Each structure stands twice: as structure tokens, then as C-alpha cells.
């Protein structure tokens, strides 16, 4: 089997030499390449380039100036650049032991699977490399939630959250993948029914550096899960629900501080309109941003629509309160629910609508560096 090993990296310089040494020892006698897709902000690209010169096998570097879609986007870029049909994905921090790669290849060589997953949770595997009991519990809970939402597609996978797997890229539509954050395997498995098998592995301690897992990555994971299972509207609803709760909490707090409910509703609306736009920008419509013009233009469209909606909604809120004498916060909740569908349709069809081809070409010609990366081979 010819093999492309895809290694997404972010500030992993101290790990590179050891990683390549152990990969070379584990795959001695085999034909393979290593493709680093790097989003680093430090000297990691220079470290990789120097290591590549002395490696006894092909090592390529794709450094992305624009880290589109995070680690998952880096992996997709690696799939697209790979010279081999079979791609093995692994982290650059040595928590995925290179010594286990031959076992994944051996399982794939039988010819009856599309993906071989290195699992922490299959019999014989361990997750001892997780930092503490909290991260272990979060990992277990996330895995259980994911499997519950995709019971058929993940029936043969005990660890859909792993970043260590071997994939036949001919079995998937790489161009259709829309990753968000870390969980690229989930994206692959949830989009198409694949033939899956596992090999257990020991999730090792980090060789150097610090964990890239953050609260933001957790939010991106939940958004990705919602969009894969229910579509974009559900992710929009997730953000909208957060915004609605924030709106009501802010309004309630201002009323408690003595502000009248109408100006309290106005202040709460302005704050949540801005917050919701940022969440939509980086979570729900992240894959449509590059085709829909400048961020400022999108913000002005979004703010104008939501402002107009608030101008209409708040008088309606006042009418409801005065006519029915129900609590102002409850009335506000009813008006927010009524506005949800209109907001989604407007944002999907207007704010994030792709530019006309002629304008897109002109923009690309005027901003040649905006596409983001350079390739060093």
C-alpha cells in the first residue's frame, strides 16, 4: 500500500524530529510520504522544512496563512494534496504512537474496509494520555452523545472522536466535507455509510507542547454535531437559542436595576445582535464566508435586518404586554420565537449569499494573497 501520512500541526516544533524518526523506523521498507499541514504562529514551518531535508522519505509542508476550518480543515487540505489513495491521519504531538501505524495498514490490507480507526475505547486500548479525570469524562460523554445521534453509521466505531485513523479517500467525497474544529473523523463517518473496523491503541502522553482543546473547540464540536445531524437550521437555532436566553437575562437584569422594560429590551437586543452575528460568522456560516463578500458588509446587512426586526418586534412586545398583562420577559420570549424563521432565511439567502461570479473573480484578482497558503516541497 502506498501511503500518505497527514499531520496537521499548530506550534508543534519540538515534536517534529522525534515524530519523523519514529515514523521512519515504524515504516521501514514501505513506500510512503508525510504531509504536514501547518497552521502555526511560531517557527514550526522552519523546523519542518529543516527536518524534511534530512529525512530518508518524502516530507512535504503546506503552511496555511489562513487556518480555514481549524484542524479539520487542515486534514481536508492534506487529503487534497496527498499523492496516495490511502491517507493516515495523526496528530503531531506523539500522543498517536507511530509504532501503531503498521497495525492499521495490516487491517486495511485485507481489502474489506474503507476506514480503520485507532480506538482508545476498543478492547485493549487506553486513554491514559488525557490530561485528567475531567477531560476523560468529557471525552467519554462526547463519544456517547455522538454515537447516540448516529447509531447506524457509528455502530462499528467506539471512538469517533479520535484523530488517528486510516482512510481510503476514494470512498468519500472529500470536496463535500465541511469540518469545524478538531473532529474530522466524525465528519467523515457521519456523511456516508462506510465500512469501519478498529484497532485498539494506547493514547500516549504528549511529547512536548500543550493541549489545543479549548471551550471554543467544544462549542464548535456541538455546532458540528448539530449541523451533521439536523442541518444548518439547527445550528442556527442553537445560536439563536443562546442569543434569546442572553437577551432575556440582560433584559431581566436591567429591569431589576430599575430600567423600564422598553429601553431594557432595546439594550438587550443591541448586545445580542452583535454577539449572535459573531457566533453565526465563526460557527454556523463559517464555510460560506469566503464566497459572501467582506465581513463588514455581512455585519451591516445582519445588523440592519436585526435592527429593523427589533424596531418592529419591540412595539409589538409593548402591545402584547399592555393588552394581555403577561410578564414582559414572557412576551419577549414569544416575539423572539416568532422572529426565528425570518432571521434564518434572511441570513442564509442574503447575508451569506455567494457573490456573483464576476465580482468574485475581480475580488480574487485584487487580493491574490487572501486565499491563504504556500506549499514547500
C-alpha positions as CSV (number, residue, x, y, z in Angstrom):
1,X,0.0,0.0,0.0
2,X,1.3,3.4,-1.0
3,X,0.5,5.7,1.9
4,X,0.2,9.5,2.6
5,X,0.5,10.4,6.3
6,X,-1.3,13.6,7.0
7,X,-0.1,15.5,10.1
8,X,-1.9,18.8,11.0
9,X,0.3,20.9,13.1
10,X,-0.1,24.0,15.2
11,X,3.1,25.2,17.1
12,X,4.5,21.6,17.3
13,X,8.2,22.4,16.5
14,X,9.7,20.4,19.5
15,X,7.9,17.3,18.3
16,X,8.8,17.2,14.6
17,X,12.2,15.4,14.6
18,X,11.1,12.7,17.1
19,X,7.9,12.2,15.1
20,X,9.7,11.7,11.8
21,X,12.3,9.4,13.3
22,X,9.7,7.1,14.8
23,X,7.6,7.1,11.6
24,X,10.7,6.2,9.6
25,X,11.5,3.3,12.0
26,X,8.0,2.0,12.0
27,X,7.5,2.0,8.2
28,X,11.0,1.0,7.1
29,X,10.8,-0.7,3.7
30,X,7.4,0.8,2.8
31,X,6.5,3.4,0.3
32,X,5.0,6.5,2.0
33,X,5.1,10.2,2.3
34,X,4.5,12.6,5.2
35,X,2.4,15.7,4.5
36,X,2.4,18.4,7.2
37,X,-0.4,20.9,7.0
38,X,0.7,23.6,9.3
39,X,-1.3,26.5,10.8
40,X,1.5,27.5,13.3
41,X,2.2,31.0,14.5
42,X,5.8,30.1,15.6
43,X,8.8,28.6,13.9
44,X,7.3,25.2,13.3
45,X,7.3,25.6,9.5
46,X,11.1,26.3,9.6
47,X,11.6,23.2,11.8
48,X,9.6,21.0,9.4
49,X,11.5,22.4,6.4
50,X,14.8,21.6,8.0
51,X,13.8,18.1,9.1
52,X,12.5,17.4,5.6
53,X,15.9,17.9,4.1
54,X,17.4,15.1,6.2
55,X,14.5,12.7,6.0
56,X,15.0,9.4,4.1
57,X,11.4,9.6,2.8
58,X,9.4,12.3,1.1
59,X,8.2,15.1,3.5
60,X,6.1,17.9,2.3
61,X,4.9,21.0,4.1
62,X,1.7,23.0,3.4
63,X,1.7,26.2,5.5
64,X,-1.7,27.9,5.6
65,X,-1.7,31.6,6.3
66,X,-5.4,31.4,6.7
67,X,-6.3,28.5,9.0
68,X,-9.7,27.9,7.5
69,X,-11.9,25.4,9.5
70,X,-9.1,24.7,12.0
71,X,-7.6,21.3,12.4
72,X,-10.3,19.6,10.4
73,X,-9.8,22.0,7.5
74,X,-6.0,21.2,7.7
75,X,-6.8,17.5,7.3
76,X,-9.0,18.1,4.3
77,X,-6.3,20.1,2.7
78,X,-3.9,17.2,3.3
79,X,-6.4,14.8,1.7
80,X,-6.5,17.1,-1.4
81,X,-2.7,17.3,-1.6
82,X,-1.9,13.6,-0.9
83,X,-0.4,11.6,-3.7
84,X,-1.8,8.3,-2.3
85,X,-5.3,6.9,-2.2
86,X,-4.9,5.8,1.4
87,X,-4.3,8.6,3.9
88,X,-3.4,8.1,7.5
89,X,-4.3,11.0,9.8
90,X,-2.4,11.5,13.1
91,X,-1.5,14.3,15.5
92,X,2.0,15.8,15.6
93,X,2.4,15.6,19.4
94,X,3.2,11.9,19.5
95,X,0.0,11.0,21.5
96,X,-0.7,8.8,18.5
97,X,2.2,6.4,18.5
98,X,3.8,5.9,15.1
99,X,4.6,2.3,16.1
100,X,0.9,1.5,15.7
101,X,0.7,2.6,12.1
102,X,1.7,-0.9,10.7
103,X,-1.3,-2.4,12.5
104,X,-3.7,0.0,10.8
105,X,-2.2,-0.8,7.5
106,X,-2.3,-4.6,8.1
107,X,-6.0,-4.3,8.9
108,X,-6.7,-2.3,5.7
109,X,-4.7,-4.7,3.6
110,X,-7.5,-7.3,4.0
111,X,-9.5,-5.2,1.5
112,X,-12.9,-5.2,3.2
113,X,-12.9,-1.8,5.0
114,X,-12.9,1.9,4.0
115,X,-11.6,3.3,7.3
116,X,-9.5,1.8,10.1
117,X,-9.9,3.6,13.4
118,X,-7.3,3.6,16.1
119,X,-9.5,3.5,19.1
120,X,-8.8,4.4,22.7
121,X,-12.0,2.7,23.8
122,X,-11.9,-0.6,21.9
123,X,-10.9,-3.6,24.0
124,X,-7.2,-3.3,24.7
125,X,-7.0,0.4,24.1
126,X,-6.4,3.1,26.8
127,X,-7.0,6.9,27.1
128,X,-4.2,7.4,29.7
129,X,-2.8,10.4,27.7
130,X,-5.8,12.5,28.5
131,X,-4.7,15.2,31.0
132,X,-7.0,14.5,33.9
133,X,-10.3,12.9,35.0
134,X,-12.3,15.8,33.8
135,X,-11.0,15.5,30.2
136,X,-11.6,11.8,30.3
137,X,-15.2,12.3,31.4
138,X,-15.8,14.9,28.8
139,X,-14.3,12.7,26.1
140,X,-16.5,9.7,27.2
141,X,-19.6,11.9,27.3
142,X,-18.9,13.4,23.9
143,X,-18.4,10.0,22.4
144,X,-21.7,8.7,23.9
145,X,-23.6,11.7,22.7
146,X,-22.1,11.3,19.2
147,X,-22.9,7.6,18.9
148,X,-26.5,8.2,20.1
149,X,-27.0,10.7,17.4
150,X,-25.6,8.4,14.6
151,X,-26.4,4.9,15.9
152,X,-26.2,3.2,12.5
153,X,-23.2,5.0,10.9
154,X,-21.1,4.7,14.1
155,X,-22.3,1.2,15.1
156,X,-18.8,-0.3,14.5
157,X,-16.8,2.7,15.9
158,X,-16.2,3.0,19.6
159,X,-14.1,6.2,19.2
160,X,-15.5,8.5,16.5
161,X,-13.7,11.4,18.2
162,X,-10.2,10.1,17.6
163,X,-7.8,11.9,15.4
164,X,-5.8,8.7,14.5
165,X,-7.2,6.8,11.5
166,X,-6.5,5.3,8.1
167,X,-8.9,6.3,5.3
168,X,-9.5,5.2,1.7
169,X,-10.1,8.6,0.2
170,X,-11.8,7.0,-2.8
171,X,-14.7,6.0,-0.5
172,X,-15.6,9.6,0.5
173,X,-16.4,12.8,-1.3
174,X,-13.5,14.9,0.1
175,X,-14.9,18.1,-1.5
176,X,-18.2,17.7,0.4
177,X,-16.5,17.6,3.9
178,X,-17.3,20.7,6.0
179,X,-15.2,20.3,9.1
180,X,-15.3,22.5,12.1
181,X,-12.6,22.3,14.7
182,X,-11.0,19.0,15.8
183,X,-13.4,16.2,14.9
184,X,-12.7,15.4,11.3
185,X,-13.3,11.6,11.7
186,X,-16.9,12.4,12.8
187,X,-17.4,14.5,9.7
188,X,-16.2,11.6,7.5
189,X,-18.2,8.9,9.2
190,X,-21.5,10.9,9.6
191,X,-21.8,11.9,5.9
192,X,-21.7,8.4,4.4
193,X,-22.2,4.8,5.5
194,X,-18.6,3.4,5.4
195,X,-17.1,0.0,6.2
196,X,-15.4,0.6,9.5
197,X,-13.1,-1.5,11.7
198,X,-10.9,-0.7,14.7
199,X,-7.6,-1.5,16.2
200,X,-7.0,-0.5,19.9
201,X,-4.2,1.8,20.8
202,X,-2.7,3.4,23.9
203,X,-3.3,7.2,23.8
204,X,0.1,8.4,24.9
205,X,1.2,11.4,26.9
206,X,2.1,14.5,25.0
207,X,5.8,14.6,23.9
208,X,6.0,18.4,24.1
209,X,3.7,21.4,24.0
210,X,0.2,21.9,25.4
211,X,-3.3,20.7,24.6
212,X,-5.2,22.6,21.9
213,X,-8.5,21.6,23.3
214,X,-10.5,24.7,24.5
215,X,-14.0,25.7,25.4
216,X,-14.3,27.3,21.9
217,X,-13.4,23.9,20.4
218,X,-16.2,22.3,22.5
219,X,-18.7,24.8,21.1
220,X,-17.5,24.1,17.6
221,X,-17.9,20.4,18.2
222,X,-21.6,20.8,19.4
223,X,-22.3,23.0,16.4
224,X,-20.7,20.4,14.0
225,X,-22.8,17.7,15.6
226,X,-26.0,19.6,15.3
227,X,-25.3,20.5,11.6
228,X,-24.4,17.0,10.7
229,X,-27.5,15.5,12.4
230,X,-30.1,18.1,11.7
231,X,-28.7,20.6,9.2
232,X,-27.7,24.2,9.2
233,X,-31.0,25.4,10.6
234,X,-30.5,23.5,13.8
235,X,-27.1,25.1,14.3
236,X,-28.7,28.5,13.7
237,X,-31.4,27.6,16.2
238,X,-28.6,26.7,18.7
239,X,-27.0,30.1,18.3
240,X,-30.5,31.8,18.3
241,X,-31.4,30.0,21.4
242,X,-28.3,31.2,23.2
243,X,-29.0,34.7,22.0
244,X,-32.6,34.6,23.1
245,X,-31.6,33.4,26.6
246,X,-28.9,36.1,26.8
247,X,-31.4,38.7,25.6
248,X,-33.9,37.7,28.3
249,X,-31.2,37.6,31.0
250,X,-29.9,41.0,30.1
251,X,-33.4,42.5,29.9
252,X,-34.3,40.9,33.3
253,X,-31.1,42.2,34.9
254,X,-31.7,45.8,33.6
255,X,-35.3,45.8,34.8
256,X,-34.1,44.6,38.2
257,X,-31.7,47.6,38.2
258,X,-34.7,49.9,37.7
259,X,-34.7,50.4,33.9
260,X,-38.1,50.4,32.1
261,X,-38.8,47.3,30.1
262,X,-38.8,49.0,26.7
263,X,-35.2,50.6,26.9
264,X,-34.1,47.4,28.6
265,X,-35.3,45.4,25.6
266,X,-33.5,47.8,23.3
267,X,-30.2,47.5,25.1
268,X,-30.5,43.7,25.3
269,X,-31.3,43.5,21.6
270,X,-28.3,45.5,20.5
271,X,-25.9,43.4,22.6
272,X,-27.3,40.1,21.4
273,X,-27.5,41.1,17.8
274,X,-23.7,41.8,17.8
275,X,-22.9,38.6,19.8
276,X,-25.2,36.4,17.6
277,X,-23.5,37.8,14.4
278,X,-20.1,36.8,15.6
279,X,-21.4,33.3,16.6
280,X,-23.0,32.9,13.1
281,X,-19.9,34.1,11.4
282,X,-17.5,31.7,13.1
283,X,-19.8,28.7,13.7
284,X,-22.9,28.4,11.5
285,X,-21.9,30.0,8.3
286,X,-18.1,29.7,8.5
287,X,-18.0,27.6,5.3
288,X,-19.8,30.3,3.4
289,X,-17.8,33.4,4.5
290,X,-15.2,33.2,1.7
291,X,-17.8,33.5,-1.0
292,X,-20.1,36.1,0.5
293,X,-18.0,39.3,0.5
294,X,-16.4,41.3,3.3
295,X,-17.2,40.7,6.9
296,X,-18.1,44.4,7.4
297,X,-20.7,44.1,4.6
298,X,-22.2,41.0,6.2
299,X,-22.3,42.6,9.6
300,X,-24.1,45.7,8.2
301,X,-26.7,43.5,6.5
302,X,-27.2,41.4,9.6
303,X,-27.3,44.4,12.0
304,X,-29.7,46.3,9.7
305,X,-32.1,43.4,9.4
306,X,-32.0,42.6,13.1
307,X,-32.3,46.2,14.0
308,X,-35.4,46.6,11.7
309,X,-36.7,43.4,13.2
310,X,-36.2,44.8,16.7
311,X,-37.8,48.1,15.8
312,X,-40.9,46.1,14.7
313,X,-40.7,43.5,17.5
314,X,-40.4,45.8,20.5
315,X,-43.6,47.8,19.8
316,X,-45.3,44.5,19.2
317,X,-43.9,43.4,22.6
318,X,-45.3,46.6,24.2
319,X,-48.7,45.9,22.6
320,X,-48.8,42.4,23.9
321,X,-47.8,43.4,27.4
322,X,-50.4,46.2,27.6
323,X,-53.2,44.1,26.0
324,X,-52.7,40.8,27.8
325,X,-50.8,41.9,31.0
326,X,-48.5,38.9,30.8
327,X,-44.9,39.3,32.1
328,X,-42.7,41.4,29.8
329,X,-40.0,38.7,29.7
330,X,-42.5,36.0,28.6
331,X,-43.9,38.3,25.9
332,X,-40.4,39.0,24.7
333,X,-39.8,35.2,24.5
334,X,-42.9,34.8,22.3
335,X,-41.7,37.5,19.9
336,X,-38.2,36.1,19.7
337,X,-39.6,32.7,18.7
338,X,-41.7,34.3,16.0
339,X,-38.7,36.1,14.5
340,X,-36.5,33.0,14.3
341,X,-37.5,31.7,10.8
342,X,-37.3,35.1,9.2
343,X,-33.8,35.6,10.6
344,X,-32.6,32.2,9.3
345,X,-34.0,32.8,5.8
346,X,-32.5,36.3,5.6
347,X,-29.0,35.2,6.8
348,X,-28.9,32.1,4.6
349,X,-30.2,33.8,1.4
350,X,-28.9,37.4,1.8
351,X,-26.2,37.9,4.3
352,X,-24.2,34.8,3.3
353,X,-25.3,34.6,-0.3
354,X,-22.4,33.8,-2.7
355,X,-21.2,36.8,-4.7
356,X,-21.9,36.8,-8.4
357,X,-19.1,35.1,-10.4
358,X,-17.8,38.3,-12.0
359,X,-17.4,40.0,-8.7
360,X,-15.8,37.0,-7.1
361,X,-13.2,36.9,-9.9
362,X,-12.5,40.5,-9.6
363,X,-12.0,40.2,-5.8
364,X,-9.6,37.3,-6.2
365,X,-7.6,39.3,-8.8
366,X,-7.3,42.3,-6.5
367,X,-6.5,40.2,-3.4
368,X,-4.2,37.3,-4.5
369,X,-2.9,36.7,-1.0
370,X,-6.3,36.2,0.6
371,X,-6.6,32.5,-0.4
372,X,-4.0,31.8,2.3
373,X,-1.1,29.3,2.0
374,X,2.1,28.5,0.4
375,X,3.4,25.0,-0.3
376,X,7.0,24.0,0.3
377,X,8.1,20.7,-1.2
